[in-house]
Amino acid sequence: MVQKTSSFKNKFLKYLPLILLYFSVLNEFDIDFSNVGVLSFNLPFIIIFYWSLKDPDQIGNGLIFIAGILNDVTIGYPIGVSSFIYLTIIGFAAYLRNITLRPSIYKDSLVFLVAILFANSVNSLILSFVFSIEINFFEIIVNITFTFLLYFLFARMFNYLKPMGT
């Protein structure tokens, strides 16, 4: 009985990043918290970057692509825009993973900042120029700032999950 509980716990911890990703995408978690004011951050960016960097087998690229499609449907964006942005973030994480000799949260966070700046810039360009969707740049700046700052918190939390889940 104890072994079955332990097995369930290990399987749950293994799939927890994927569950969090789909939960955040389907609940528009990356838009904002209207009750709090201007607090806005993009949890899928954090999840995708961290797990693509630290354990790329944990969440597959195909599942991240599908999460992007679901995000587009949930938010009302043209299909494929979020998937393209998510795959861009995976590219930054893969590049950092391949060039890093000694991992550091500070190096990771700087590349993460560049990745979300690039991803949000490309996203804004695609939505505004190609699809003529109005963009609020102040909200994007707030979102980038809080996403970057919260990366440290979530990375620390995910570090505790990683050894148990694998």
Contacts in CASP RR format, 6 or more apart in sequence:
PFRMAT RR
TARGET T0000
AUTHOR 0000-0000-0000
METHOD contacts of the structure
MODEL  1
MVQKTSSFKNKFLKYLPLILLYFSVLNEFDIDFSNVGVLSFNLPFIIIFY
WSLKDPDQIGNGLIFIAGILNDVTIGYPIGVSSFIYLTIIGFAAYLRNIT
LRPSIYKDSLVFLVAILFANSVNSLILSFVFSIEINFFEIIVNITFTFLL
YFLFARMFNYLKPMGT
10 164 0 8 1.000
10 165 0 8 1.000
13 161 0 8 1.000
13 164 0 8 1.000
13 165 0 8 1.000
14 58 0 8 1.000
14 165 0 8 1.000
14 166 0 8 1.000
16 161 0 8 1.000
16 165 0 8 1.000
17 47 0 8 1.000
17 51 0 8 1.000
17 58 0 8 1.000
17 59 0 8 1.000
17 158 0 8 1.000
17 161 0 8 1.000
18 58 0 8 1.000
18 59 0 8 1.000
18 63 0 8 1.000
20 43 0 8 1.000
20 47 0 8 1.000
21 44 0 8 1.000
21 47 0 8 1.000
21 48 0 8 1.000
21 59 0 8 1.000
21 63 0 8 1.000
21 64 0 8 1.000
21 67 0 8 1.000
22 67 0 8 1.000
22 70 0 8 1.000
23 29 0 8 1.000
24 30 0 8 1.000
24 43 0 8 1.000
24 44 0 8 1.000
24 47 0 8 1.000
25 44 0 8 1.000
25 67 0 8 1.000
25 68 0 8 1.000
25 70 0 8 1.000
25 71 0 8 1.000
25 74 0 8 1.000
26 70 0 8 1.000
26 74 0 8 1.000
27 74 0 8 1.000
28 74 0 8 1.000
28 75 0 8 1.000
29 43 0 8 1.000
29 44 0 8 1.000
30 41 0 8 1.000
30 42 0 8 1.000
30 43 0 8 1.000
30 44 0 8 1.000
30 45 0 8 1.000
30 71 0 8 1.000
30 143 0 8 1.000
31 40 0 8 1.000
31 75 0 8 1.000
32 38 0 8 1.000
32 39 0 8 1.000
32 40 0 8 1.000
32 139 0 8 1.000
32 143 0 8 1.000
33 39 0 8 1.000
33 40 0 8 1.000
38 142 0 8 1.000
39 142 0 8 1.000
39 146 0 8 1.000
40 139 0 8 1.000
40 142 0 8 1.000
40 143 0 8 1.000
40 146 0 8 1.000
41 143 0 8 1.000
41 146 0 8 1.000
41 147 0 8 1.000
41 150 0 8 1.000
42 116 0 8 1.000
42 143 0 8 1.000
42 147 0 8 1.000
43 154 0 8 1.000
44 67 0 8 1.000
44 68 0 8 1.000
44 71 0 8 1.000
44 86 0 8 1.000
45 89 0 8 1.000
45 115 0 8 1.000
45 116 0 8 1.000
45 119 0 8 1.000
45 147 0 8 1.000
46 112 0 8 1.000
46 147 0 8 1.000
46 150 0 8 1.000
46 151 0 8 1.000
46 154 0 8 1.000
46 155 0 8 1.000
47 59 0 8 1.000
47 154 0 8 1.000
48 59 0 8 1.000
48 64 0 8 1.000
48 86 0 8 1.000
48 89 0 8 1.000
48 90 0 8 1.000
48 93 0 8 1.000
49 89 0 8 1.000
49 92 0 8 1.000
49 93 0 8 1.000
49 112 0 8 1.000
49 115 0 8 1.000
49 116 0 8 1.000
49 151 0 8 1.000
50 93 0 8 1.000
50 151 0 8 1.000
50 154 0 8 1.000
50 155 0 8 1.000
50 158 0 8 1.000
51 58 0 8 1.000
51 59 0 8 1.000
51 158 0 8 1.000
52 59 0 8 1.000
52 64 0 8 1.000
52 89 0 8 1.000
52 90 0 8 1.000
52 91 0 8 1.000
52 93 0 8 1.000
52 94 0 8 1.000
52 97 0 8 1.000
53 93 0 8 1.000
53 96 0 8 1.000
53 97 0 8 1.000
53 108 0 8 1.000
54 158 0 8 1.000
54 162 0 8 1.000
55 162 0 8 1.000
55 166 0 8 1.000
56 93 0 8 1.000
56 94 0 8 1.000
56 97 0 8 1.000
58 166 0 8 1.000
61 87 0 8 1.000
61 90 0 8 1.000
64 83 0 8 1.000
64 86 0 8 1.000
64 87 0 8 1.000
64 90 0 8 1.000
65 83 0 8 1.000
65 86 0 8 1.000
65 87 0 8 1.000
66 83 0 8 1.000
67 82 0 8 1.000
67 83 0 8 1.000
67 86 0 8 1.000
68 80 0 8 1.000
68 82 0 8 1.000
68 83 0 8 1.000
68 85 0 8 1.000
68 86 0 8 1.000
69 79 0 8 1.000
69 80 0 8 1.000
69 82 0 8 1.000
69 83 0 8 1.000
71 77 0 8 1.000
71 82 0 8 1.000
71 86 0 8 1.000
72 78 0 8 1.000
72 79 0 8 1.000
72 80 0 8 1.000
72 81 0 8 1.000
72 82 0 8 1.000
72 83 0 8 1.000
73 79 0 8 1.000
75 82 0 8 1.000
77 127 0 8 1.000
77 133 0 8 1.000
78 127 0 8 1.000
78 131 0 8 1.000
81 123 0 8 1.000
81 126 0 8 1.000
81 127 0 8 1.000
82 123 0 8 1.000
84 122 0 8 1.000
84 126 0 8 1.000
85 119 0 8 1.000
85 122 0 8 1.000
85 123 0 8 1.000
88 115 0 8 1.000
88 118 0 8 1.000
88 119 0 8 1.000
88 122 0 8 1.000
89 115 0 8 1.000
89 116 0 8 1.000
89 119 0 8 1.000
92 111 0 8 1.000
92 112 0 8 1.000
92 114 0 8 1.000
92 115 0 8 1.000
92 118 0 8 1.000
93 111 0 8 1.000
93 115 0 8 1.000
95 111 0 8 1.000
96 107 0 8 1.000
96 108 0 8 1.000
96 111 0 8 1.000
100 107 0 8 1.000
105 152 0 8 1.000
105 155 0 8 1.000
108 155 0 8 1.000
109 148 0 8 1.000
109 151 0 8 1.000
109 152 0 8 1.000
109 155 0 8 1.000
112 148 0 8 1.000
112 151 0 8 1.000
113 144 0 8 1.000
113 148 0 8 1.000
116 144 0 8 1.000
116 147 0 8 1.000
116 148 0 8 1.000
117 144 0 8 1.000
120 140 0 8 1.000
120 143 0 8 1.000
120 144 0 8 1.000
124 135 0 8 1.000
124 137 0 8 1.000
124 140 0 8 1.000
127 133 0 8 1.000
127 135 0 8 1.000
128 134 0 8 1.000
128 135 0 8 1.000
END
